[in-house]
Amino acid sequence: MAYNEQLARRMRLRLKAVRGAVEKNMFGGIGFLVNGNMACGVNKQDLIVRLDDHDFEAAVKRPHVRVFNMTGRPMKGWIMVSSGGYASDAALRGWIDKAITHARSLPPK
């Protein structure tokens, strides 16, 4: 199954002005890195977001959000958001902005 191209386009619009943002094909979808650190991406129909510990704990309690788990090993700090959680531009922007903030807090690669 291909990844959600419409979601990818929406993400590109938000990330095109972000210094250090790079798009890469990965995990059968796409990922967006900031300063070499994975920030967010698209896998099938889901938005993937990398968060700091505080944002992660709050996010997994929200509707449409689950822990990132593609291999049977849940990844702390990573979430998957289904379409209901990123339907509005404001919601998508919020997720992406949190991911950018976290990626920028990490040492550049």
Phi, psi and omega in degrees: 000131179286162178277163183289101182295325179296316177298317179300318178297317179299320180292318179302319179301318180287324188270349184297333180267000183273117180296133179087002180276133180224140177261136178224142171285128178199157178043039179073010179217217176227152176233150176244123180254146175236120184055034178086356180255132178301131180246310184200174180185187179231131173228114185055246180258001186261147170272132176252133183225135175258129187230159172287170186302316182296311180295325179299311182300320178289320185295318184292349176271352184274154175297150176073008184241138174217162178292138177297124183203090180261341188241006185093357177243103179301141182249110179297136181094352180240135178232161171240134182243123178282170190306327179296338182269352178228019185299316181275154177298323180296318180295314179298314179302319179299315179296313182297318181297321177295321179294318179298313180303315180294314181300322179290339179281348182267154177298136178300149178252000000 
